[in-house]
């Protein structure tokens, strides 16, 4: 509903690590929100559990957010269930809010304790590929909000890998 707050949204989704209701410049809800999860298993469970849910008489549309960080959301699909697809060649994690000074070696080193296969870097973001889902899930859970080169990073499943 339009009056739902970020904390209420998080409370609606079991196992959510964070939730944010999008608001416009006028401070009013834009009618959608984003909910984060620390593992693929929790994400899949949330998609299934909330597929046909209503809040205050309004249908809840639950889907994967496949947008780049900062891009406006696409028009929501009509209640279609979507499957989370694992990478065929391993498992990739998106790391956002990186310093422009962070290089590929620095990103790899930050995730070294999770045994990454490789790391790649863009301007302000990067990806880290793992050999197993378990390693990627652990990296997502433990690195969310941690600082790399002085910036608190956002870590999530890389949906475009």
C-alpha positions in Angstrom: 0.0 0.0 0.0 1.1 3.6 -0.5 1.4 4.1 3.3 3.8 1.2 3.8 7.2 2.2 5.4 10.6 0.6 4.8 10.5 -1.1 8.2 7.0 -2.4 7.6 8.1 -3.7 4.2 11.1 -5.5 5.7 8.7 -7.1 8.3 6.5 -8.5 5.6 9.3 -10.5 4.1 10.8 -13.2 6.3 14.5 -13.4 6.2 15.0 -10.0 4.5 18.3 -8.3 5.3 17.1 -4.9 4.3 14.1 -3.1 2.6 13.5 0.3 1.2 10.3 1.9 0.0 11.1 4.2 -3.0 10.0 7.8 -2.4 9.8 10.7 -4.8 11.2 14.2 -4.4 8.0 15.2 -2.6 8.7 12.5 0.0 5.7 10.4 -1.0 5.9 6.7 -1.8 6.4 5.8 -5.4 4.4 2.6 -4.9 7.3 0.1 -4.9 10.2 -1.0 -2.8 13.3 -3.1 -2.8 13.9 -6.0 -0.5 17.4 -7.6 0.0 18.4 -11.1 0.9 21.7 -12.6 1.9 21.3 -15.9 0.1 19.8 -17.3 -3.0 17.8 -19.8 -1.0 16.1 -17.0 1.0 15.5 -15.1 -2.2 13.8 -18.1 -3.9 11.7 -18.8 -0.8 10.5 -15.1 -0.8 9.6 -15.2 -4.4 7.5 -18.4 -3.9 5.9 -17.3 -0.6 4.8 -13.8 -1.8 3.7 -14.7 -5.4 0.0 -14.2 -4.7 0.0 -11.9 -1.7 -2.1 -8.8 -1.0 -1.3 -5.8 1.2 -4.3 -3.7 2.3 -6.4 -5.1 -0.5 -3.7 -4.3 -3.2 -2.0 -7.1 -5.2 1.7 -7.4 -4.4 3.9 -7.9 -7.4 7.1 -9.7 -6.5 9.9 -10.0 -9.0 13.7 -9.9 -9.3 15.2 -6.4 -9.6 17.4 -6.7 -12.7 18.2 -3.0 -13.0 21.6 -1.4 -12.8 22.1 0.5 -9.5 20.6 3.9 -9.8 18.5 3.1 -12.9 14.7 3.6 -12.7 12.8 0.4 -12.3 11.2 -1.3 -15.3 7.4 -1.5 -15.4 6.5 -4.5 -13.2 5.5 -7.8 -14.8 2.0 -9.0 -14.2 2.4 -11.4 -11.3 4.7 -13.7 -13.2 6.8 -16.1 -11.1 10.5 -15.9 -12.0 13.2 -18.4 -11.2 16.6 -17.3 -10.0 19.2 -18.7 -12.5 22.5 -19.8 -11.2 25.5 -19.2 -13.4 26.5 -22.1 -15.6 30.3 -21.4 -15.1 30.3 -20.8 -11.3 28.6 -18.2 -9.3 29.1 -14.4 -9.6 28.5 -11.7 -7.0 27.9 -8.0 -7.8 29.8 -5.5 -5.6 28.5 -1.9 -5.8 29.6 1.4 -4.3 33.3 0.7 -4.9 35.9 3.5 -4.8 37.1 4.5 -8.3 40.6 3.7 -6.8 39.7 0.0 -6.2 41.4 -2.2 -8.8 40.8 -5.8 -9.7 43.6 -7.1 -7.4 42.2 -5.1 -4.5 38.7 -6.5 -5.0 40.0 -10.0 -5.3 42.0 -9.5 -2.1 39.0 -8.2 -0.2 37.1 -11.5 -1.0 40.2 -13.8 -0.6 38.9 -15.6 2.4 35.9 -16.9 0.4 38.2 -18.5 -2.3 37.1 -16.5 -5.4 37.8 -17.8 -8.8 38.3 -14.3 -10.3 37.4 -10.7 -10.0 36.6 -8.0 -12.5 36.1 -4.3 -12.1 34.1 -1.5 -13.6 33.9 2.2 -12.6 32.4 2.1 -9.1 31.4 -1.6 -9.2 32.8 -5.0 -9.7 32.0 -8.7 -9.9 33.6 -11.6 -8.1 33.1 -15.2 -9.4 33.1 -18.2 -7.1 33.3 -21.9 -7.7 30.3 -22.7 -5.5 27.0 -21.2 -4.5 27.9 -21.8 -0.8 31.0 -19.6 -1.2 29.1 -16.9 -3.0 26.3 -16.9 -0.3 28.8 -16.7 2.5 30.6 -13.8 0.7 27.3 -11.9 0.2 26.3 -12.4 3.9 29.6 -11.4 5.4 30.7 -8.6 3.0 27.4 -6.7 2.9 28.1 -3.1 4.1 31.8 -3.8 4.8 34.4 -1.2 3.8 36.7 -1.7 0.8 39.0 1.3 0.2 37.0 3.5 2.5 33.6 2.8 1.0 30.8 0.6 2.4 29.9 -1.8 -0.4 26.6 -3.3 -1.5 26.9 -7.0 -2.3 24.3 -9.1 -4.0 23.8 -11.9 -6.5 25.0 -10.9 -10.0 21.8 -11.4 -11.9 23.4 -10.6 -15.3 26.2 -13.2 -15.1 
